[in-house]
Amino acid sequence: MIKAEPGDKRSFPLVTINTDLVITGGGLSGICCAITAARQGLKVALVQDRSVLGGNASSEVRLWVLGATSHMGNNNRWAREGGLVDEILVENTYRNPEGNPIIFDSILLDKVKQEPNIELLLNTVVYDLNKKDDRITAVKAYCSQNQTEYYLKAPLFCDASGDGVVGFLSGAAFRMGAESKQEFNEPFAPTEEYGELLGHSLYFYSKDTGRPVKFIPPAFALQDIKTIPRFRSFNAKEYGCKLWWIEYGGRMDTVHDTEKIKWELWKVVYGVWDYIKNSGNFPESETLTLEWVGMIPGKRESRRFEGDYILKQQDIVEQRQHEDSIAFGGWSIDLHPADGIYSSAPGCNQWHSKGIYPIPYRCIYSKNVKNLFLAGRIISSSHVAFASSRVMATSAYVAQAVAIAAALCKEHQCLPADIINSNKTALLQQELIHTGQFIPDLQLQDTGNKAAQATITASSELKLLELPADGQFLTLNPAAAQMLPFNSGKIPDISFSAYCETDTVLQIELRICSRTGSYTPDTPLAAFQYPLQPGVNQVSVRPDIVLDAEQYIFLVLHKNPAIKVARSSQRITGILSVFNTVNPAVSNYGKQEPPEDIGIDPFEFWCPQRRPAGHNLALTLSEPVNGFTATCIKNGIARPTTQPNAWVADCKDPQPFVSLQWEQPVTIKKMILSFDTDFDHPMESVLMTHPETVMPFCVRDYIIYNDRDEIIYEKTGNYQTRNVLLFEEGITTTRLKIAVQHPSESTPAALFEVLCFE
């Protein structure tokens, strides 16, 4: 029994935690930062003011995670983010293809709790901090559930809180709102009429009960749905974050007015449901009930903190290179009217760049608080650039760079800016790539990687001469293109079958992208016309073209609904068909035609189709594509770029393997194998259903042998991109043989990368 006598004022218990890195904010950015840092050996405190992890991705908000892949609606091929955020999305697709937000909560929590180096504090809000000179010494936090105060001390802090609570309290320089067009010469900067801030959104889920359900709205529900200019867009079928445009608050203070904004959104949501259920315009809603309404809104924008560099519109549109690049973005520049749902303007104003753009390290630490890292949507950017960099997968990807930088700061006893000032940028980039981070135009160097010194051979190597027809035909509506990776030299002849029922003409082009490593087919190399007669026609394209560098070629078959071309069900790593298609969800209408005065490029969209669609075109080559060699596993790139960058076995090889041979014995304590989990598939985390739990290119089963043909590791049922194997005692050998099984009869085994470390 506890019995307390009357006394003076009491205090809650105080717990002091000393750690290497304190991360405030348990959204996807804070999670990816914490786990990545913990795996680097840092002691981490992760402070989250909610009861669940995930932030806008959690079951409290239920927004899907997206980044550069953008619902497969842009020209960013193989652009899903790597490292820890990829691991999480692949895991969720495997466990939770239906996109259940509760299951996604559990996956995030599971990932964090598996790391012994993370001290997780849920329901704990940071409310104050201590600071000495230009450094934070500790943050103060309070947990409402256990009535305990925390005093968190560390040499380094990361603000991933969304609103920048630590940055704000510490006096870090920040911006809130939109810059003028003149400040950074950004033509797309919004006018005062459009507004300077993006608002909040609140989502709801409906459920079919199978019997009539009535709805009596609360008194605060919106009475007149017609005050919403787009009220005719509401329907009984769409729910969740598909109604992202139920947005409000861009004319208010999106930090301190959040509760007022939430009440207005509740008013709208319940008013919308009243309209759907009781207006008589939606008889199909009779058996629907309102299953869930968000208790907190999903925030888009508030404070953005200033680093040593501010990301700008030109960085995105021009895909500017930076010597200190640590991540990439690829979502459109996506501005919303500040009046949100009460605006007569479209819900968003999206413009895409031709490819992914690098993000520099100088954007992810405060320029004046010397030990403060920035992660998530608060990184150093203009309002226009923020419109692209703000999305969750991009934010989480950047946060992984914070974690690696923090580990370097501990190792070298330095501060975040010192990584730039003392020429440690290359160290940061290499360690990031080592952890699975793809950085445009960079590759892993061979320092410490014993696989780089090995002689690589394989049981077979795919020499692609044919994508065999499967008996089905594809109508050229819309236009289609087959992407093929060629080395420098003459392009081979390309033959395929086309079918029509009347006389017609097939228009063909060969195109490349004007920017190396991007995939917008904006540069024509040659054009051809082929008259077709009724029946099956054999078409042979004989280009007289010599390439001066390795790159992807687009065999473009222009739209003609009278023509069908043979297709192939064979799927091969780094081989892809794309279509001049439309995806209104990301403002893709086949071609981007921006006004001349906003500084955006016009171009066509050529995008893949989601499986089970999206088969390759059936074709035959006069000379094989030879970019699938075994030596690709040590070229330092673990996804397709200008080439597949993968060893791919011959389809008919019954027992494919790749072998690493050394002249002298080596000792290996750590191996990393990178497989193909289709970096083109966006893997939205909630609401959408994915066609597979395991990507069709991914090697499921493999065995590793030493030089005595002893099994040192065996894996069955793999589905992850990166397999990290640890041998505590070390494996000493002169040879490693990695025997793999083909994922299926129509998909040959592929391996991007093998890394070996002592």
C-alpha positions in Angstrom: 0.0 0.0 0.0 1.2 3.5 -0.8 0.0 6.2 1.5 1.1 9.9 1.1 0.6 12.4 3.9 -0.3 16.0 3.0 2.8 17.9 1.9 4.2 20.6 -0.3 4.3 20.6 -4.1 5.5 17.3 -5.5 7.5 16.5 -8.6 7.2 13.6 -11.1 10.1 11.1 -11.2 13.0 12.2 -13.3 15.0 9.7 -15.4 18.3 10.8 -16.9 19.5 9.1 -20.1 22.9 9.5 -21.5 23.3 8.4 -25.1 25.1 9.1 -28.4 22.2 10.5 -30.3 18.8 11.8 -29.3 16.2 11.7 -32.1 12.9 13.6 -31.6 10.1 12.3 -33.7 9.0 8.7 -34.3 7.7 9.1 -37.9 9.3 7.1 -40.7 12.2 9.6 -40.8 12.9 9.2 -37.1 12.5 5.4 -37.3 14.9 5.0 -40.3 17.4 7.4 -38.6 17.3 5.5 -35.3 17.6 1.9 -36.7 20.4 2.9 -39.1 22.3 4.6 -36.3 21.8 1.7 -33.9 23.1 -0.7 -36.5 26.2 1.5 -36.7 26.8 1.0 -33.0 25.4 4.2 -31.7 23.3 4.3 -28.5 20.1 6.0 -29.5 17.1 7.5 -27.7 14.0 7.8 -29.9 11.4 10.1 -28.5 7.8 9.9 -29.9 4.9 12.0 -28.7 2.3 9.5 -29.9 1.4 6.0 -28.8 2.4 4.5 -32.2 5.3 4.9 -34.5 5.1 6.1 -38.1 3.8 9.6 -38.0 1.8 10.3 -41.1 2.3 6.6 -42.1 0.8 5.3 -38.9 -2.7 4.1 -38.2 -3.4 7.4 -36.6 -3.2 9.2 -40.0 -3.0 6.4 -42.6 -1.1 8.1 -45.5 0.8 5.7 -47.8 4.5 6.0 -48.0 5.8 7.2 -51.3 8.8 8.9 -52.8 10.6 9.0 -56.1 8.5 6.2 -57.6 5.4 8.3 -57.4 2.7 5.6 -58.0 4.7 4.5 -61.1 3.4 7.7 -62.8 6.7 9.4 -63.7 9.9 8.6 -65.6 12.0 7.7 -62.6 12.9 4.1 -63.3 14.3 1.8 -60.6 13.9 4.8 -58.1 12.5 3.2 -55.0 14.6 4.4 -52.1 17.2 2.0 -50.7 18.6 1.0 -47.3 16.4 0.8 -44.3 13.3 2.4 -45.8 13.5 -0.2 -48.6 13.8 -2.9 -46.0 10.7 -1.7 -44.3 8.6 -1.4 -47.4 9.7 -4.8 -48.7 8.8 -6.3 -45.3 5.4 -4.7 -45.3 4.7 -5.9 -48.9 5.6 -9.4 -47.8 3.6 -9.4 -44.5 0.9 -6.9 -45.4 0.1 -6.7 -49.1 -3.5 -5.6 -48.3 -2.1 -2.4 -46.8 -3.7 -2.8 -43.3 -2.4 0.2 -41.3 -2.5 -1.7 -38.0 -0.2 -4.3 -39.4 2.1 -1.6 -40.7 2.2 -0.1 -37.1 3.3 -3.5 -35.8 6.0 -3.9 -38.4 7.5 -0.5 -37.6 7.4 -1.2 -33.9 8.9 -4.7 -34.4 11.8 -3.2 -36.4 12.6 -0.7 -33.7 12.3 -3.1 -30.8 14.7 -5.6 -32.5 17.5 -3.1 -32.0 19.1 -3.3 -28.5 20.8 0.0 -29.0 17.5 2.0 -29.2 15.8 3.4 -26.1 12.2 4.0 -27.3 10.1 6.5 -25.4 6.5 6.5 -26.7 3.8 9.0 -25.5 6.7 11.3 -24.6 6.8 14.9 -25.7 9.9 17.2 -25.8 9.0 20.5 -24.1 12.3 22.2 -23.3 16.0 21.9 -23.7 19.3 23.1 -22.3 21.9 24.8 -24.5 25.4 26.0 -24.0 26.7 28.5 -26.5 25.8 27.2 -29.9 25.2 23.5 -28.8 22.3 21.6 -27.3 23.4 19.8 -24.1 20.1 18.0 -23.2 16.4 17.9 -24.0 13.6 17.6 -21.5 10.6 15.4 -22.1 7.5 14.2 -20.3 5.6 10.9 -20.7 1.8 11.3 -20.0 1.3 7.6 -19.5 3.8 7.0 -16.7 4.0 10.6 -15.3 7.7 10.5 -15.7 10.1 13.3 -16.8 13.2 12.5 -18.9 16.4 14.4 -19.2 18.1 13.2 -22.4 21.8 14.1 -22.7 23.9 13.5 -25.9 26.6 15.1 -28.0 24.3 15.0 -31.0 20.6 15.6 -31.6 18.4 15.0 -34.6 15.1 16.8 -35.0 12.7 14.5 -37.0 9.6 15.9 -35.3 7.9 17.4 -38.4 7.2 20.7 -36.8 10.9 21.1 -35.7 10.3 21.3 -31.9 13.9 20.9 -31.0 15.1 23.2 -33.7 12.6 25.8 -32.6 13.4 25.6 -28.9 17.2 25.7 -29.6 17.0 28.9 -31.6 17.9 27.3 -34.9 17.3 29.5 -38.0 14.1 28.5 -39.8 11.6 29.7 -42.4 7.9 29.2 -42.6 5.9 30.1 -45.7 6.9 30.8 -49.3 9.8 32.8 -50.6 9.2 35.4 -53.3 10.1 34.5 -56.9 13.0 36.9 -56.7 14.7 35.5 -53.6 16.0 32.3 -55.3 14.9 33.1 -58.8 12.3 30.4 -58.6 9.6 30.9 -61.3 7.2 28.5 -59.7 7.1 30.3 -56.3 3.4 30.8 -55.5 1.5 34.1 -55.5 -0.1 35.6 -52.4 -3.5 34.6 -53.8 -2.4 30.9 -54.1 -1.0 31.0 -50.6 2.3 30.2 -48.8 1.6 27.0 -46.9 0.2 23.6 -47.6 -2.5 22.6 -45.2 -3.4 19.5 -43.2 -5.6 16.5 -44.3 -7.8 14.2 -42.3 -8.8 10.8 -43.6 -11.6 8.4 -43.0 -12.3 4.7 -43.8 -15.7 3.2 -44.7 -16.9 -0.4 -44.4 -19.6 -2.4 -46.1 -21.6 -4.1 -43.4 -23.9 -6.0 -45.8 -27.1 -4.5 -44.3 -28.6 -1.1 -44.2 -26.9 1.4 -41.9 -28.2 4.9 -41.1 -26.1 7.9 -40.2 -27.0 10.7 -37.9 -24.4 13.4 -38.2 -23.0 15.2 -35.1 -24.1 18.8 -34.6 -20.7 20.2 -35.7 -20.8 18.5 -39.1 -20.7 20.8 -42.1 -24.3 21.6 -43.0 -23.9 22.8 -46.6 -21.7 20.6 -48.7 -21.9 23.0 -51.6 -19.6 25.4 -49.7 -16.9 23.0 -50.9 -16.3 23.9 -54.6 -15.4 20.2 -55.5 -18.4 18.7 -53.7 -19.4 16.8 -56.9 -16.1 14.9 -56.7 -17.2 13.0 -53.6 -18.3 9.5 -54.1 -19.1 6.4 -52.0 -16.1 4.4 -53.3 -13.1 6.5 -52.4 -11.8 6.8 -48.9 -8.6 7.0 -46.9 -5.7 9.0 -48.4 -7.3 8.8 -51.8 -9.2 11.8 -50.5 -5.9 13.7 -49.8 -7.5 16.8 -51.1 -9.7 17.1 -48.0 -7.2 19.7 -46.9 -7.4 22.9 -44.8 -5.2 25.3 -42.8 -2.8 26.9 -45.3 -3.9 30.4 -44.3 -3.3 29.6 -40.6 -0.3 28.9 -38.4 0.1 25.2 -39.2 1.9 24.6 -35.8 0.0 26.6 -33.2 -3.4 26.5 -35.0 -3.3 22.7 -35.5 -6.2 22.0 -33.1 -8.4 24.6 -34.8 -7.5 23.1 -38.2 -8.4 19.6 -37.0 -11.9 20.7 -35.9 -12.5 22.3 -39.2 -11.5 19.0 -40.9 -13.7 17.0 -38.6 -16.5 19.3 -39.6 -15.8 18.6 -43.3 -15.4 14.9 -42.9 -18.6 14.3 -41.0 -20.4 16.7 -43.4 -19.1 14.7 -46.4 -20.2 11.4 -44.9 -23.7 13.0 -44.1 -23.8 14.0 -47.8 -22.9 10.6 -49.0 -25.3 8.8 -46.7 -28.3 11.1 -46.6 -28.4 13.2 -49.8 -30.0 10.4 -51.8 -27.4 10.8 -54.5 -25.5 7.6 -53.5 -27.8 4.6 -53.1 -24.8 2.4 -53.2 -23.8 3.7 -49.8 -26.9 2.2 -48.0 -24.9 -0.6 -46.4 -21.8 1.4 -45.7 -20.7 2.6 -42.3 -18.1 5.0 -41.2 -15.5 2.7 -39.8 -12.7 5.1 -38.8 -12.0 8.9 -38.8 -8.5 10.2 -38.0 -8.0 11.8 -34.6 -5.1 13.8 -35.7 -4.6 15.5 -39.1 -1.7 14.6 -41.4 0.5 17.7 -41.6 2.3 18.7 -44.8 4.1 21.9 -43.9 5.3 24.1 -41.1 8.8 25.1 -40.3 11.8 24.5 -42.6 15.2 24.9 -40.9 18.2 26.5 -42.6 21.4 24.5 -43.2 24.5 25.5 -45.0 22.6 25.0 -48.3 19.0 25.6 -49.2 17.6 23.2 -51.8 15.8 25.1 -54.6 13.6 24.6 -57.6 16.5 24.6 -60.0 18.2 21.7 -58.1 15.1 19.6 -58.8 14.3 20.6 -62.3 17.9 20.6 -63.5 18.9 17.6 -61.4 21.9 19.5 -60.2 24.9 17.5 -59.0 26.4 18.3 -55.6 29.8 17.1 -54.3 28.1 16.3 -51.0 25.1 14.3 -52.3 23.8 11.9 -49.8 20.3 10.9 -51.1 17.9 11.6 -53.9 14.3 12.8 -54.4 11.9 12.3 -57.3 8.4 13.3 -56.2 6.9 16.1 -58.3 7.1 19.7 -57.2 3.6 19.4 -55.6 2.1 22.7 -54.3 -1.5 22.9 -53.0 -3.7 26.0 -52.7 -3.6 27.4 -49.2 -7.4 27.4 -49.0 -7.4 23.7 -49.5 -10.8 22.2 -49.9 -12.5 25.6 -49.9 -10.4 26.7 -52.9 -11.9 26.7 -56.4 -8.4 25.9 -57.7 -7.4 22.2 -58.3 -6.3 20.4 -55.2 -2.7 20.3 -56.3 -0.4 21.8 -58.8 2.2 19.1 -59.7 5.1 19.3 -62.1 7.6 16.6 -62.5 11.3 16.7 -63.3 12.8 14.5 -66.0 14.5 12.2 -63.4 15.7 12.0 -59.8 17.7 14.8 -58.2 20.5 14.6 -55.6 20.1 16.1 -52.2 23.2 17.6 -50.5 24.4 16.9 -47.0 24.6 20.6 -46.3 20.7 20.5 -46.1 20.5 18.2 -43.1 22.1 20.1 -40.3 21.5 23.4 -38.7 23.7 26.3 -39.8 23.8 27.8 -36.3 23.1 25.1 -33.8 26.2 23.1 -34.2 25.2 19.7 -33.0 21.7 19.6 -34.5 20.8 17.4 -37.4 17.7 17.9 -39.5 15.5 15.0 -40.8 12.1 14.6 -42.4 10.2 17.5 -44.0 12.1 20.2 -42.0 15.4 19.9 -44.0 16.9 23.1 -45.5 14.9 23.9 -48.6 12.8 26.6 -50.2 9.0 26.3 -50.2 9.1 25.2 -53.8 11.8 22.5 -53.3 10.1 21.4 -50.2 7.0 20.6 -52.3 9.0 17.7 -53.6 11.4 16.7 -50.8 8.6 16.6 -48.2 7.2 13.2 -49.0 7.8 10.4 -46.5 10.0 7.9 -48.4 12.3 10.8 -49.5 12.4 12.2 -45.9 13.2 8.8 -44.5 15.9 8.3 -47.1 17.6 11.6 -46.1 17.3 10.6 -42.4 19.4 7.5 -43.0 22.2 9.9 -44.1 21.8 11.7 -40.7 22.4 8.3 -39.0 25.6 7.6 -40.9 26.8 11.1 -40.4 26.2 10.9 -36.7 28.3 7.7 -36.5 31.1 9.4 -38.3 30.8 12.4 -35.9 31.2 10.0 -33.0 34.1 8.1 -34.6 36.0 11.3 -35.5 34.9 13.4 -32.5 33.5 16.1 -34.7 30.3 18.1 -35.4 28.0 17.7 -38.4 29.4 20.6 -40.4 33.0 19.2 -39.8 32.2 16.4 -42.2 32.2 19.0 -45.0 34.8 21.2 -43.6 37.4 18.4 -42.9 36.9 16.6 -46.2 35.0 13.6 -44.8 32.2 13.8 -47.4 33.6 10.8 -49.3 33.7 8.7 -46.2 30.0 9.5 -45.5 29.0 8.7 -49.1 30.9 5.4 -49.1 29.4 4.3 -45.8 25.9 5.2 -47.0 26.4 3.1 -50.2 27.7 0.3 -48.1 24.4 0.3 -46.1 22.3 0.2 -49.3 21.8 3.9 -50.1 21.9 4.6 -53.8 23.4 8.0 -54.6 23.2 9.2 -58.2 26.5 9.0 -60.1 28.4 7.4 -57.2 29.4 3.8 -56.7 31.0 1.8 -53.9 34.8 1.8 -53.9 36.7 -1.4 -53.1 38.2 -0.2 -49.8 37.8 -3.2 -47.4 35.6 -5.2 -49.8 37.4 -8.4 -50.4 35.0 -9.3 -53.2 36.5 -6.5 -55.2 39.8 -8.3 -55.3 38.4 -11.6 -56.2 38.3 -13.2 -59.7 34.6 -13.6 -60.5 33.2 -16.4 -62.7 29.8 -17.9 -63.1 28.1 -21.1 -64.4 26.5 -19.0 -67.1 25.8 -15.4 -68.1 22.6 -14.3 -69.9 23.3 -13.2 -73.5 19.9 -11.8 -74.3 19.1 -12.5 -78.0 15.3 -13.0 -77.6 12.3 -12.2 -75.5 10.2 -15.1 -76.6 6.5 -14.6 -77.5 3.9 -16.0 -75.2 1.1 -16.2 -77.7 -0.6 -13.0 -76.6 -0.7 -9.6 -78.3 -0.6 -6.1 -77.0 -2.7 -3.4 -78.7 -0.7 -0.2 -79.4 -3.1 2.0 -77.4 -1.3 3.7 -75.8 2.1 3.8 -77.4 4.6 1.3 -76.1 8.4 1.2 -75.8 10.8 -1.5 -74.9 13.8 -0.4 -72.9 17.0 -2.3 -73.8 20.5 -1.7 -72.3 23.2 -1.5 -74.9 26.9 -1.0 -74.6 28.8 1.5 -76.8 29.0 0.5 -80.4 26.5 -0.3 -83.1 22.9 -1.0 -82.1 21.8 -4.5 -83.4 18.9 -5.2 -85.6 15.6 -5.7 -83.7 12.8 -7.9 -85.0 9.3 -8.6 -83.8 5.8 -9.6 -84.9 2.9 -7.2 -85.5 -0.7 -8.1 -86.2 -3.4 -6.1 -87.9 -6.7 -6.7 -89.6 -6.5 -3.8 -92.1 -3.8 -2.1 -94.1 -2.0 0.3 -91.8 1.4 1.8 -91.0 3.5 1.2 -87.9 5.5 4.2 -86.8 8.7 3.4 -84.9 11.4 5.5 -83.2 14.6 4.8 -81.4 15.2 7.2 -78.6 17.5 7.8 -75.7 17.5 10.2 -72.7 19.4 13.4 -73.0 20.6 13.0 -69.4 22.8 10.1 -68.5 21.2 7.9 -65.9 17.7 9.2 -66.5 14.9 7.6 -68.4 12.9 10.3 -70.2 13.1 9.3 -73.9 13.4 12.9 -75.2 16.2 12.5 -77.8 15.3 10.7 -81.1 18.0 8.8 -82.9 16.1 7.4 -85.8 12.5 7.0 -87.2 11.0 4.3 -89.3 7.7 3.6 -91.1 6.5 0.0 -91.8 3.4 -0.6 -94.0 1.5 -3.6 -92.5 -0.9 -5.9 -94.3 -3.7 -7.9 -92.6 -2.4 -10.8 -90.6 0.9 -11.3 -88.8 3.8 -9.1 -90.1 7.4 -9.6 -89.3 9.1 -6.3 -88.6 12.8 -5.8 -88.6 14.4 -2.5 -87.4 17.9 -2.1 -88.9 19.3 1.0 -87.3 22.6 2.4 -88.6 23.5 3.9 -85.2 26.7 3.8 -83.1 26.4 4.6 -79.4 29.4 6.3 -77.8 28.5 5.2 -74.3 26.5 2.5 -72.5 22.8 3.5 -72.0 19.2 2.4 -72.3 17.6 2.6 -75.8 13.8 3.0 -76.1 12.3 1.1 -79.0 9.2 3.3 -79.4 6.1 1.9 -81.1 3.8 4.8 -81.7 0.1 4.6 -80.9 -2.0 2.8 -83.4 -5.1 0.9 -82.1 -5.3 -1.1 -85.3 -2.0 -2.8 -84.5 -1.1 -5.5 -82.0 2.4 -6.6 -81.2 3.5 -9.9 -79.7 4.5 -9.8 -76.0 6.6 -11.9 -73.8 5.9 -13.1 -70.2 9.7 -13.4 -69.6 10.8 -11.0 -66.9 14.5 -10.2 -66.6 16.3 -7.9 -64.2 17.0 -4.5 -65.9 14.6 -5.1 -68.8 11.4 -3.2 -68.9 8.6 -2.1 -71.1 7.0 1.4 -70.7 4.0 3.1 -72.1 3.0 6.7 -73.0 0.2 6.3 -70.5 -1.9 8.6 -68.2 -1.9 8.6 -64.4 -4.1 11.4 -63.1 -3.2 10.5 -59.5 0.1 12.2 -60.1 -0.9 14.7 -62.7 0.4 12.6 -65.6 -1.7 13.1 -68.7 0.7 11.5 -71.1 2.7 14.7 -71.7 3.8 17.5 -69.3 3.1 20.9 -70.9 3.8 23.6 -68.3 3.3 27.3 -68.8 6.5 28.9 -70.2 7.1 31.1 -67.2 7.3 28.6 -64.3 10.7 27.1 -65.0 9.5 23.5 -65.6 10.5 21.2 -68.5 8.0 19.9 -71.0 8.3 16.2 -71.8 6.4 12.9 -72.4 5.7 10.4 -69.7 6.8 6.8 -70.4 5.8 4.6 -67.5 5.6 0.9 -66.7 2.3 -0.9 -66.0 1.7 -2.5 -62.7 1.8 -6.3 -62.6 0.2 -8.5 -63.5 0.3 -6.3 -66.6 3.5 -4.8 -68.0 4.9 -7.7 -69.9 7.9 -7.0 -72.2 7.5 -6.9 -75.9 8.5 -10.1 -77.7 11.5 -9.5 -79.9 14.7 -10.9 -81.4 18.1 -9.2 -81.6 20.8 -9.8 -84.3 23.5 -9.4 -81.6 23.0 -10.2 -77.9 22.7 -7.8 -75.0 25.8 -8.7 -72.9 25.3 -6.5 -69.9 24.6 -9.3 -67.4 28.1 -10.5 -66.6 29.3 -12.0 -63.3 31.7 -9.1 -62.8 28.7 -6.8 -62.3 28.5 -8.0 -58.7 31.6 -6.0 -57.8 31.0 -2.8 -59.8 29.7 -0.9 -56.8 26.2 -0.3 -58.1 23.3 -2.4 -56.8 20.4 -1.4 -59.1 20.0 -0.6 -62.8 21.4 2.7 -64.0 22.8 2.9 -67.5 23.1 -0.9 -67.4 21.4 -3.6 -65.4 24.4 -3.8 -63.1 23.5 -7.4 -62.2 24.8 -10.9 -62.9 21.9 -12.7 -64.6 22.2 -16.4 -65.2 21.2 -18.0 -68.5 17.5 -19.1 -68.3 18.4 -22.6 -69.2 21.2 -23.0 -66.7 19.9 -25.8 -64.4 22.2 -25.0 -61.5 23.3 -21.4 -61.7 26.1 -20.2 -59.5 28.6 -17.4 -59.2 32.1 -18.0 -57.8 34.6 -15.7 -56.1 38.2 -16.9 -56.2 41.2 -15.4 -54.3 44.9 -16.2 -54.9 45.5 -16.3 -51.1 43.1 -17.3 -48.3 40.9 -14.5 -47.0 38.9 -14.3 -43.8 35.3 -13.1 -44.0 33.2 -12.1 -41.1 30.5 -10.3 -42.9 28.8 -10.8 -46.3 26.2 -8.7 -48.0 24.2 -10.0 -51.0 21.9 -7.7 -52.9 18.9 -9.2 -54.8 16.4 -7.7 -57.2 13.2 -6.7 -55.4 12.1 -4.5 -58.3 13.1 -1.0 -57.4 10.4 0.2 -59.9 7.6 -1.1 -57.7 6.5 1.7 -55.3 5.2 -0.5 -52.5 2.7 2.0 -51.1 2.4 1.0 -47.4 -1.4 1.3 -46.8 -4.8 1.1 -48.6 -3.5 -0.3 -52.0 -3.2 -4.0 -52.6 0.0 -5.3 -54.1 -0.1 -8.1 -56.7 2.7 -10.2 -55.1 4.2 -10.6 -51.6 7.6 -11.4 -53.2 8.9 -9.6 -56.2 9.2 -11.9 -59.2 12.9 -11.1 -59.8 14.0 -12.0 -56.3 16.1 -15.1 -55.7 14.3 -17.0 -52.9 16.8 -19.9 -52.3 20.6 -20.0 -52.3 23.5 -21.9 -50.7 27.1 -20.6 -50.1 30.0 -23.0 -50.2 33.6 -22.6 -49.2 36.7 -23.9 -51.1 36.1 -27.4 -49.6 32.6 -27.4 -50.9 31.2 -27.2 -47.4 28.0 -25.3 -46.9 28.7 -22.2 -44.8 25.2 -20.6 -45.3 21.9 -21.7 -46.7 18.8 -19.5 -47.2 15.3 -20.5 -48.2 12.3 -18.2 -48.7 14.3 -15.0 -49.1 12.2 -11.9 -50.1 14.5 -9.0 -49.0 16.7 -6.9 -51.1 19.8 -7.1 -48.9 20.9 -10.2 -47.0 23.5 -9.4 -44.4 25.3 -12.5 -43.2 27.5 -12.4 -40.1 30.2 -15.1 -39.3 31.3 -14.4 -35.8 34.3 -16.8 -36.0 35.1 -15.8 -39.5 35.3 -17.9 -42.6 38.8 -18.5 -44.1 38.7 -19.7 -47.6 40.2 -19.1 -51.1 36.8 -19.5 -52.8 33.1 -18.8 -52.3 30.5 -20.4 -54.5 27.0 -18.9 -54.3 24.5 -21.3 -55.8 21.1 -19.8 -56.5 17.8 -21.0 -57.8 15.8 -19.3 -60.6 12.8 -17.5 -59.1 10.6 -19.0 -61.8 10.7 -20.6 -65.3 10.2 -17.2 -66.9 12.5 -15.2 -64.6 16.2 -16.1 -64.5 18.2 -15.7 -61.2 19.9 -12.4 -60.7 22.4 -10.9 -58.2 23.3 -7.2 -58.0 26.1 -7.3 -55.5 28.3 -9.3 -53.2 30.4 -7.6 -50.5 32.8 -9.4 -48.2 34.5 -7.9 -45.2 36.8 -9.1 -42.4 
